[in-house]
Amino acid sequence: MIWMRRFSKDEIRAINELAENGASLSEISSQMGRCKSAVQYHVAKLRGKRPKEKVLSVERLTDKELGWLVGCYAGDGSRYFRPNTYSYEVKFALSDREYPIVEFTEAILSKCGMKTRRSVEGKRVYVRCQSRQLYEFVGKYLLWDGRIKSTSVRLAHVSSHTIEFLFGFLCGLVDADGGTKRLYISTSSKRLANNLVEICSMLKIPTKKYEYDVFHVYLNKRNYLKTCKKYGFSSIKHRVIVGGPGEVFPPL
């Protein structure tokens, strides 16, 4: 009887990653230094358990919608890689008092091809996507230091984005971390606060930045509303909570 050494967790993870990236059985066997039949068992097991991942089609979104999604993630999003199951998850943690924002998040993700699932835990509503593509996508637009996103997150290469994207990004942050009685956005990240001041300057929306426990960027509401009308777009929070016949609801 020939004894065959079991695969370690690291080896199984490596097989899964190679298979996900399209490597053949021969290539995986060669790289792992293990026989093809043993590798084939784990590849077949992986393919049998995991449904084919949906394709992320961000080209279906307008620049304003894309900016909104990135802005909402900057404020309320997180992402996880689980090595035991080799799965990627992106999650939005939203308020149970603001279901129109939950529904708009789901609609935006659905429009670009993502399958979502919703769960409620206390006062939080979580919108989740199992997607490696979405996991990697947010890293192309946002930067942060180490594993702690909240204190250092910021938009990468502000000047490289269209003005429509930047306005959508601003609206997404209003929905994620904003207040509407006095229009403001709060953040623990100094660099994101500086992003906001720069973006608002480009949009000709006067701002004032303060720091107490966190950073607060106050926006001139009159100029913000003028900009909403100009671009035919606004934050969901401002449209639904403040209300008003002259305000604009983001289209899909």
C-alpha positions as CSV (number, residue, x, y, z in Angstrom):
1,M,0.0,0.0,0.0
2,I,1.4,3.4,-1.0
3,W,1.0,6.1,1.6
4,M,0.3,9.6,0.1
5,R,1.0,12.7,2.1
6,R,-2.0,14.8,2.8
7,F,-2.1,18.3,1.4
8,S,-1.6,21.1,4.0
9,K,-3.9,24.1,4.2
10,D,-1.3,26.2,2.5
11,E,-1.0,23.7,-0.4
12,I,-4.8,23.5,-0.8
13,R,-4.9,27.3,-0.8
14,A,-2.2,27.4,-3.5
15,I,-4.0,24.8,-5.6
16,N,-7.3,26.9,-5.4
17,E,-5.5,30.1,-6.4
18,L,-3.8,28.5,-9.4
19,A,-7.0,26.9,-10.5
20,E,-8.9,30.3,-10.1
21,N,-6.2,31.9,-12.3
22,G,-6.8,29.3,-15.1
23,A,-3.7,27.0,-14.6
24,S,-4.0,23.5,-16.1
25,L,-3.8,20.3,-14.0
26,S,-0.3,19.7,-15.5
27,E,0.9,23.2,-14.5
28,I,-0.5,22.9,-11.0
29,S,0.9,19.4,-10.6
30,S,4.3,20.6,-11.7
31,Q,4.4,23.7,-9.5
32,M,3.1,21.8,-6.4
33,G,5.4,18.7,-7.0
34,R,2.4,16.4,-6.5
35,C,0.8,13.8,-8.8
36,K,-1.9,15.0,-11.2
37,S,-4.6,12.6,-9.8
38,A,-4.3,14.1,-6.3
39,V,-4.4,17.6,-7.6
40,Q,-7.4,16.8,-9.8
41,Y,-9.4,15.8,-6.7
42,H,-9.0,19.2,-5.1
43,V,-9.6,21.1,-8.3
44,A,-12.8,19.1,-8.9
45,K,-13.9,19.7,-5.3
46,L,-13.3,23.4,-5.7
47,R,-15.3,23.6,-8.9
48,G,-18.1,21.5,-7.6
49,K,-18.6,23.6,-4.5
50,R,-18.2,27.1,-5.9
51,P,-20.7,28.6,-8.4
52,K,-19.2,30.5,-11.3
53,E,-18.4,34.0,-10.3
54,K,-20.4,36.8,-11.8
55,V,-18.6,39.1,-14.1
56,L,-18.1,42.7,-12.8
57,S,-19.2,45.0,-15.6
58,V,-18.5,48.6,-14.3
59,E,-18.8,49.9,-17.8
60,R,-22.6,49.6,-17.4
61,L,-22.4,52.4,-14.8
62,T,-22.3,56.1,-15.5
63,D,-19.4,58.0,-14.1
64,K,-21.7,59.5,-11.4
65,E,-22.9,56.1,-10.4
66,L,-19.4,54.7,-10.3
67,G,-18.2,57.5,-8.2
68,W,-21.2,57.1,-5.9
69,L,-20.4,53.4,-5.4
70,V,-16.7,54.1,-4.6
71,G,-17.7,57.0,-2.2
72,C,-20.3,54.8,-0.4
73,Y,-17.6,52.1,0.0
74,A,-15.1,54.6,1.3
75,G,-17.5,55.5,4.1
76,D,-19.4,52.3,4.8
77,G,-17.6,49.5,3.0
78,S,-15.2,46.7,4.0
79,R,-13.7,43.7,2.3
80,Y,-12.5,40.3,3.5
81,F,-10.4,37.4,2.1
82,R,-11.1,34.1,3.9
83,P,-8.2,31.7,3.3
84,N,-10.0,28.6,4.7
85,T,-12.7,28.8,2.0
86,Y,-10.6,30.8,-0.4
87,S,-13.5,33.3,-0.8
88,Y,-13.6,37.1,-1.3
89,E,-16.4,39.3,0.2
90,V,-17.2,42.9,-0.1
91,K,-19.6,44.3,2.5
92,F,-21.5,47.6,3.0
93,A,-22.7,48.3,6.5
94,L,-25.7,50.7,6.3
95,S,-28.3,52.1,8.7
96,D,-31.7,50.4,9.1
97,R,-33.3,53.8,9.1
98,E,-32.1,54.5,5.6
99,Y,-33.5,51.7,3.5
100,P,-33.5,53.8,0.3
101,I,-29.7,53.9,0.5
102,V,-29.7,50.1,1.0
103,E,-31.9,49.6,-2.1
104,F,-29.8,52.0,-4.2
105,T,-26.6,50.2,-3.2
106,E,-28.2,46.9,-4.3
107,A,-29.5,48.4,-7.5
108,I,-26.0,49.8,-8.4
109,L,-24.3,46.5,-7.7
110,S,-27.0,44.6,-9.7
111,K,-26.5,47.0,-12.6
112,C,-22.8,46.1,-12.9
113,G,-23.5,42.4,-12.7
114,M,-23.1,41.6,-9.0
115,K,-25.3,39.3,-7.0
116,T,-26.0,40.6,-3.5
117,R,-27.5,39.3,-0.3
118,R,-28.9,41.3,2.6
119,S,-28.9,40.7,6.3
120,V,-30.0,42.7,9.3
121,E,-28.1,42.7,12.6
122,G,-29.4,45.2,15.2
123,K,-29.5,48.6,13.6
124,R,-27.3,47.7,10.7
125,V,-28.3,46.4,7.3
126,Y,-25.4,44.5,5.5
127,V,-25.3,44.3,1.8
128,R,-22.8,41.6,0.8
129,C,-21.2,40.4,-2.5
130,Q,-19.0,37.3,-2.9
131,S,-16.7,38.5,-5.6
132,R,-12.9,38.6,-6.1
133,Q,-13.4,41.1,-8.9
134,L,-15.3,43.5,-6.7
135,Y,-12.7,43.0,-3.9
136,E,-9.9,44.0,-6.3
137,F,-11.9,46.7,-7.9
138,V,-12.2,48.9,-4.7
139,G,-8.4,48.7,-4.3
140,K,-7.9,50.4,-7.7
141,Y,-9.8,53.5,-6.6
142,L,-9.1,53.8,-2.9
143,L,-5.9,53.6,-0.8
144,W,-5.4,53.0,2.9
145,D,-2.6,52.1,5.2
146,G,-2.2,48.5,6.5
147,R,-5.4,46.8,7.5
148,I,-7.2,49.7,9.1
149,K,-9.2,51.5,6.5
150,S,-11.2,54.1,8.5
151,T,-8.3,56.3,9.6
152,S,-6.4,56.5,6.4
153,V,-8.7,55.8,3.5
154,R,-8.5,58.3,0.6
155,L,-9.3,58.5,-3.1
156,A,-6.3,57.7,-5.3
157,H,-5.3,60.1,-8.1
158,V,-8.1,62.7,-7.6
159,S,-7.1,64.7,-10.7
160,S,-7.3,61.7,-13.0
161,H,-11.1,61.3,-12.6
162,T,-13.9,63.0,-14.4
163,I,-15.8,65.8,-12.7
164,E,-18.9,63.6,-12.9
165,F,-17.2,60.7,-11.1
166,L,-15.9,63.2,-8.4
167,F,-19.4,64.5,-7.8
168,G,-20.8,61.0,-7.6
169,F,-18.0,60.2,-5.1
170,L,-19.1,63.2,-3.0
171,C,-22.7,62.1,-3.0
172,G,-21.8,58.5,-2.0
173,L,-19.9,59.9,1.0
174,V,-22.9,62.1,2.0
175,D,-25.0,58.9,2.0
176,A,-22.4,56.9,3.9
177,D,-21.1,59.4,6.5
178,G,-23.1,62.6,6.0
179,G,-25.6,64.7,7.9
180,T,-28.4,66.7,6.2
181,K,-29.7,69.2,8.8
182,R,-26.4,71.0,8.2
183,L,-24.8,69.4,5.2
184,Y,-21.6,67.8,6.3
185,I,-19.4,64.6,6.0
186,S,-17.6,63.2,9.0
187,T,-14.5,61.0,8.6
188,S,-11.6,59.6,10.8
189,S,-9.3,60.0,7.8
190,K,-7.5,63.3,7.5
191,R,-6.5,62.5,3.9
192,L,-10.2,61.7,2.9
193,A,-11.2,65.1,4.5
194,N,-8.5,66.8,2.4
195,N,-9.9,64.9,-0.7
196,L,-13.3,66.3,0.0
197,V,-12.1,69.9,0.3
198,E,-10.2,69.5,-3.0
199,I,-13.2,67.9,-4.8
200,C,-15.6,70.6,-3.5
201,S,-13.2,73.3,-4.6
202,M,-13.3,71.8,-8.1
203,L,-17.1,71.7,-8.0
204,K,-17.2,75.3,-6.7
205,I,-18.9,74.2,-3.4
206,P,-17.5,76.2,-0.5
207,T,-16.5,74.1,2.5
208,K,-15.2,74.5,6.1
209,K,-13.2,71.7,7.7
210,Y,-13.0,71.2,11.5
211,E,-11.4,68.6,13.7
212,Y,-12.8,67.6,17.1
213,D,-13.1,63.8,17.7
214,V,-13.0,63.2,13.9
215,F,-12.8,65.5,10.9
216,H,-16.0,67.3,9.8
217,V,-16.3,68.9,6.3
218,Y,-19.3,71.2,6.1
219,L,-20.6,72.0,2.6
220,N,-22.5,75.0,1.5
221,K,-26.0,73.5,1.0
222,R,-27.2,76.1,-1.6
223,N,-24.2,75.5,-3.8
224,Y,-24.5,71.7,-3.3
225,L,-28.1,71.8,-4.5
226,K,-27.1,73.9,-7.6
227,T,-24.5,71.3,-8.4
228,C,-27.1,68.5,-8.0
229,K,-29.3,70.2,-10.6
230,K,-26.4,70.8,-12.9
231,Y,-25.4,67.1,-13.0
232,G,-28.9,65.6,-12.6
233,F,-27.7,63.6,-9.5
234,S,-27.7,63.9,-5.7
235,S,-27.2,61.8,-2.6
236,I,-30.1,59.5,-1.7
237,K,-30.0,60.7,1.9
238,H,-30.6,64.3,0.9
239,R,-33.4,63.5,-1.5
240,V,-35.3,61.2,0.8
241,I,-34.7,62.5,4.3
242,V,-34.7,66.3,3.5
243,G,-37.1,65.9,0.6
244,G,-38.4,68.7,-1.6
245,P,-39.8,68.9,-5.1
246,G,-36.8,70.6,-6.6
247,E,-34.3,67.9,-5.7
248,V,-32.9,65.2,-7.9
249,F,-33.0,61.4,-7.4
250,P,-30.1,59.5,-8.9
251,P,-31.3,57.6,-12.0
252,L,-30.6,54.0,-12.9
